[in-house]
């Protein structure tokens, strides 16, 4: 697993939510009428740069809103949080207030990060307000279906609300925690292999270390690890196969090096197989939802013909399977990935 500098199209367009996708979201309780939209938050007068604790530009800004709008914005954001967390039950925000609204100037969707605080005990939480991008929504849905992680989000026309995913950013974990003597190095390597496998199966791209988090859970006899994607912007858009394999990003080299040190070829293949078996269980339990998602996404234009043709050629070569050449959409490629898993896994 040798890393290199994988090229990504930074100017990926934002794809609108189609009527078919809206219907799907409504069917699976992902749609919600919200009092505040992304465009409402964009109406700030000016902003100031936010520095990190080391005095460096964090690429986030603090927007400044007019005094006559700030109360209605904060009230609307509390309603959004209630919709996201408690199906609209406003009792959960009775003692909460909006502490910060921050705006990110980096990336395609320019998200807002909202910090909400309980005034009774100062416990806080975050959520995000973003432009609704069909690519990102499909990525969130595939994460819900294929991964062991639950995903919480809402969509209202051009606005996407996402729950904050807690964890240690992958780049921070690699620098600070990766070689902690109390941590079982093999468990971390195993999780990276499984994460790599899920990304390839679902065509989730650009999983550089800063686009995923590591969650640490103490167990009764050891410490468990899970790697979770937090950015779904590059869902099945690129034509470069390596974009969908985290092992090839130079930012992930510490994890790749750990895998080469801790795993043999036999254990590497064993963990790949374990993840394929888990994916198959999830696909079987969510087969109706997955079929609905497939039908909707196959009707949407989510990438270019050139990218589809490039990727299916690479997949055919990578898996030595000429059936990939018959795929007409990125969804077809994912469906063939799943069919191949069904053929390979013996349960």
WOMORA-V490339 format. One record per residue. N is the residue number from 0. RES is the residue in three letters. PHI is phi in whole degrees, -180 to 180 (none if undefined). OMEGA is omega in radians with two decimals (NA if undefined). D_CENTER is the distance of its C-alpha to the mean C-alpha in whole Angstrom. Layout:
BEGIN
<<N RES PHI OMEGA D_CENTER> <N RES PHI OMEGA D_CENTER>>
END
This chain:
BEGIN
<<0 UNK none -3.10 23> <1 UNK -99 3.12 24> <2 UNK -77 2.99 21> <3 UNK -150 -3.08 22> <4 UNK -93 -3.10 21> <5 UNK -77 -3.11 19> <6 UNK -89 -3.12 19> <7 UNK -124 3.04 16> <8 UNK -76 -3.10 17> <9 UNK -69 -3.07 17> <10 UNK -100 3.10 18> <11 UNK -57 -3.14 16> <12 UNK -70 3.02 17> <13 UNK -88 -3.10 16> <14 UNK -95 -3.10 16> <15 UNK -69 3.09 18> <16 UNK -78 -3.10 18> <17 UNK -78 3.08 20> <18 UNK -57 3.11 23> <19 UNK -65 3.11 22> <20 UNK -68 3.07 18> <21 UNK -59 3.12 20> <22 UNK -63 3.09 22> <23 UNK -60 -3.12 19> <24 UNK -61 3.11 17> <25 UNK -66 -3.11 21> <26 UNK -65 -3.08 22> <27 UNK -108 3.02 19> <28 UNK 56 3.07 19> <29 UNK -102 -3.12 16> <30 UNK -97 3.13 18> <31 UNK -154 3.06 20> <32 UNK -83 -3.00 23> <33 UNK -113 -3.10 22> <34 UNK -78 -3.11 25> <35 UNK -127 3.12 23> <36 UNK -109 3.08 21> <37 UNK -59 -3.13 19> <38 UNK -64 3.07 23> <39 UNK -63 -3.14 24> <40 UNK -71 3.13 23> <41 UNK -73 -3.06 23> <42 UNK -88 3.07 27> <43 UNK -101 -3.04 28> <44 UNK -79 3.11 31> <45 UNK -158 -3.13 30> <46 UNK -150 3.11 27> <47 UNK -132 -3.13 28> <48 UNK -70 3.10 26> <49 UNK -105 -3.14 24> <50 UNK -94 3.05 25> <51 UNK -80 -3.04 23> <52 UNK -68 3.10 26> <53 UNK -100 3.12 27> <54 UNK 82 3.12 28> <55 UNK -98 3.13 26> <56 UNK -63 -3.10 24> <57 UNK -84 -3.05 20> <58 UNK 70 2.99 20> <59 UNK -109 3.12 19> <60 UNK -123 3.04 22> <61 UNK -101 3.14 24> <62 UNK -70 3.12 25> <63 UNK -113 -3.10 29> <64 UNK -104 3.11 30> <65 UNK -66 -3.05 33> <66 UNK -62 -3.11 35> <67 UNK -81 -3.13 35> <68 UNK -110 -2.95 32> <69 UNK -63 -3.12 30> <70 UNK -66 -3.13 31> <71 UNK -67 3.07 30> <72 UNK -63 -3.12 27> <73 UNK -64 3.11 26> <74 UNK -63 3.12 28> <75 UNK -65 3.13 25> <76 UNK -67 3.07 22> <77 UNK -67 3.08 24> <78 UNK -65 3.10 24> <79 UNK -60 3.13 20> <80 UNK -62 3.10 19> <81 UNK -64 3.09 22> <82 UNK -65 -3.09 21> <83 UNK -69 -3.00 17> <84 UNK -99 -2.99 19> <85 UNK -143 3.10 22> <86 UNK 53 3.06 22> <87 UNK 92 3.13 24> <88 UNK -71 -3.03 27> <89 UNK -74 3.13 28> <90 UNK -64 -3.08 29> <91 UNK -74 3.12 26> <92 UNK -110 -3.08 26> <93 UNK -58 -3.10 30> <94 UNK -114 -3.13 30> <95 UNK -109 3.06 27> <96 UNK -139 3.12 27> <97 UNK -82 -3.07 25> <98 UNK -91 -3.10 25> <99 UNK -145 2.90 23> <100 UNK -125 -3.11 21> <101 UNK -124 -3.03 20> <102 UNK -120 -3.11 19> <103 UNK -97 3.14 17> <104 UNK -94 -3.08 19> <105 UNK -105 3.10 16> <106 UNK 96 -3.03 14> <107 UNK -83 -2.98 14> <108 UNK -100 3.07 13> <109 UNK 43 -3.04 15> <110 UNK -76 2.92 14> <111 UNK -104 3.06 16> <112 UNK -110 -3.06 15> <113 UNK -114 3.08 18> <114 UNK -106 -3.13 20> <115 UNK -118 -2.98 22> <116 UNK -124 3.01 25> <117 UNK -85 -3.07 27> <118 UNK -71 -3.14 30> <119 UNK -77 -3.08 32> <120 UNK -141 3.11 30> <121 UNK 66 3.04 28> <122 UNK -72 -3.06 25> <123 UNK -126 3.11 22> <124 UNK -145 3.09 18> <125 UNK -123 2.87 16> <126 UNK -149 -3.00 14> <127 UNK -123 3.04 13> <128 UNK -117 -3.03 14> <129 UNK -134 2.96 13> <130 UNK -70 -3.13 15> <131 UNK -73 3.13 14> <132 UNK -113 -3.09 13> <133 UNK -58 3.11 13> <134 UNK -56 -3.11 11> <135 UNK -64 -3.14 8> <136 UNK -64 3.09 9> <137 UNK -62 3.09 10> <138 UNK -63 3.10 6> <139 UNK -63 3.13 6> <140 UNK -66 3.13 10> <141 UNK -65 3.06 9> <142 UNK -63 3.12 7> <143 UNK -62 -3.04 10> <144 UNK -83 -2.97 13> <145 UNK -92 -3.03 12> <146 UNK -100 3.06 11> <147 UNK -80 -3.03 13> <148 UNK -102 3.02 10> <149 UNK -90 -3.09 11> <150 UNK -120 -3.11 9> <151 UNK -119 3.12 11> <152 UNK -156 3.10 11> <153 UNK -136 3.12 14> <154 UNK -131 3.00 15> <155 UNK -135 -3.11 19> <156 UNK 53 -3.06 20> <157 UNK -90 -3.06 19> <158 UNK -116 3.10 17> <159 UNK -119 3.09 13> <160 UNK -112 3.13 13> <161 UNK -123 3.02 10> <162 UNK -70 3.05 11> <163 UNK -71 3.08 11> <164 UNK -101 -3.08 9> <165 UNK -75 3.10 12> <166 UNK 156 3.11 13> <167 UNK -90 3.11 15> <168 UNK -51 -3.04 13> <169 UNK -56 -3.13 13> <170 UNK -69 3.09 16> <171 UNK -68 3.13 18> <172 UNK -61 -3.11 18> <173 UNK -62 -3.10 19> <174 UNK -80 -2.91 22> <175 UNK -111 -2.95 23> <176 UNK -116 -2.93 22> <177 UNK -57 -3.07 22> <178 UNK -107 3.04 26> <179 UNK -59 -3.08 26> <180 UNK -62 3.12 29> <181 UNK -82 -3.09 29> <182 UNK -96 3.07 25> <183 UNK -77 -3.05 26> <184 UNK -62 -3.13 25> <185 UNK -66 3.11 24> <186 UNK -64 3.11 22> <187 UNK -67 3.13 20> <188 UNK -62 3.12 20> <189 UNK -58 -3.12 20> <190 UNK -67 3.12 16> <191 UNK -66 3.09 15> <192 UNK -62 -3.13 17> <193 UNK -67 3.09 15> <194 UNK -63 3.11 12> <195 UNK -59 -3.13 14> <196 UNK -66 3.14 15> <197 UNK -62 -3.12 12> <198 UNK -62 -3.13 10> <199 UNK -68 -3.12 14> <200 UNK -64 -3.07 14> <201 UNK -93 -3.11 11> <202 UNK 57 3.03 12> <203 UNK -93 -3.01 8> <204 UNK -99 3.03 10> <205 UNK 59 3.09 10> <206 UNK -89 2.97 9> <207 UNK -69 -3.01 12> <208 UNK -57 -3.13 12> <209 UNK -83 3.09 11> <210 UNK -105 3.00 8> <211 UNK -138 3.09 8> <212 UNK -121 3.05 10> <213 UNK -110 3.10 13> <214 UNK -102 -3.08 14> <215 UNK -112 -3.12 18> <216 UNK -128 3.06 20> <217 UNK -65 3.07 24> <218 UNK -111 -3.03 26> <219 UNK -68 -3.12 29> <220 UNK -128 -3.12 30> <221 UNK -164 3.12 27> <222 UNK -114 -3.13 24> <223 UNK -98 -3.14 21> <224 UNK -130 3.01 17> <225 UNK -141 3.07 14> <226 UNK -100 -3.11 11> <227 UNK -126 3.03 7> <228 UNK -69 3.08 4> <229 UNK -124 -3.12 4> <230 UNK -134 -3.06 4> <231 UNK -115 -3.09 4> <232 UNK -65 -3.07 7> <233 UNK -99 3.09 9> <234 UNK -79 3.12 9> <235 UNK 33 3.05 12> <236 UNK -104 -3.01 14> <237 UNK -76 3.11 16> <238 UNK -97 -3.12 19> <239 UNK -83 -3.09 19> <240 UNK -57 -3.06 18> <241 UNK -67 3.09 18> <242 UNK -61 -3.09 14> <243 UNK -97 3.13 13> <244 UNK -126 -3.09 15> <245 UNK -54 -3.11 13> <246 UNK -62 -3.05 17> <247 UNK -96 3.09 18> <248 UNK -90 -3.11 17> <249 UNK -62 3.12 20> <250 UNK -64 -3.10 17> <251 UNK -99 -3.07 17> <252 UNK -56 3.12 20> <253 UNK -57 3.11 21> <254 UNK -71 3.12 19> <255 UNK -63 3.12 21> <256 UNK -61 3.11 24> <257 UNK -61 3.14 23> <258 UNK -63 -3.13 23> <259 UNK -67 3.14 26> <260 UNK -81 -2.98 28> <261 UNK -101 -3.01 27> <262 UNK -117 2.96 27> <263 UNK -93 3.09 29> <264 UNK -58 -3.11 29> <265 UNK -66 -3.12 30> <266 UNK -72 3.08 27> <267 UNK -59 3.13 24> <268 UNK -66 3.11 25> <269 UNK -62 -3.12 25> <270 UNK -71 3.02 22> <271 UNK -60 -3.12 21> <272 UNK -65 3.10 23> <273 UNK -59 -3.13 22> <274 UNK -68 3.09 18> <275 UNK -62 3.10 19> <276 UNK -64 3.11 22> <277 UNK -64 3.11 19> <278 UNK -60 -3.13 17> <279 UNK -63 3.09 20> <280 UNK -60 -3.11 21> <281 UNK -68 3.13 18> <282 UNK -62 -3.13 19> <283 UNK -66 -3.12 22> <284 UNK -76 -3.12 21> <285 UNK -117 -2.99 19> <286 UNK -64 -3.13 21> <287 UNK -70 3.10 22> <288 UNK -64 3.14 19> <289 UNK -65 3.10 18> <290 UNK -65 3.10 21> <291 UNK -63 3.13 20> <292 UNK -65 3.10 17> <293 UNK -60 -3.09 19> <294 UNK -62 -3.13 22> <295 UNK -71 -3.06 20> <296 UNK -68 3.12 17> <297 UNK -68 3.12 21> <298 UNK -92 -3.10 22> <299 UNK -93 3.02 20> <300 UNK -93 -2.98 20> <301 UNK -122 3.09 17> <302 UNK -163 3.14 18> <303 UNK -105 3.06 22> <304 UNK -59 -3.13 24> <305 UNK -61 3.13 24> <306 UNK -67 3.11 21> <307 UNK -62 -3.12 21> <308 UNK -65 3.13 25> <309 UNK -64 -3.07 24> <310 UNK -70 -3.09 21> <311 UNK -67 3.05 23> <312 UNK -65 3.14 26> <313 UNK -67 3.13 24> <314 UNK -66 3.11 22> <315 UNK -61 3.13 26> <316 UNK -72 -3.08 27> <317 UNK -64 -3.09 25> <318 UNK -99 -3.08 25> <319 UNK 52 -3.07 29> <320 UNK -136 -3.09 28> <321 UNK -73 3.11 30> <322 UNK -64 3.12 28> <323 UNK -63 -3.12 25> <324 UNK -68 3.13 28> <325 UNK -87 -3.11 28> <326 UNK -70 3.14 25> <327 UNK -110 -3.14 25> <328 UNK -138 3.04 21> <329 UNK -64 3.10 18> <330 UNK -63 3.08 17> <331 UNK -60 -3.14 21> <332 UNK -66 3.11 19> <333 UNK -63 3.13 17> <334 UNK -62 3.10 20> <335 UNK -68 3.04 22> <336 UNK -56 -3.12 19> <337 UNK -66 3.13 20> <338 UNK -61 3.11 23> <339 UNK -67 3.08 24> <340 UNK -64 3.12 22> <341 UNK -59 3.14 25> <342 UNK -70 -3.04 28> <343 UNK -82 -3.01 27> <344 UNK -82 3.10 26> <345 UNK -106 -3.09 29> <346 UNK -106 NA 29>>
END
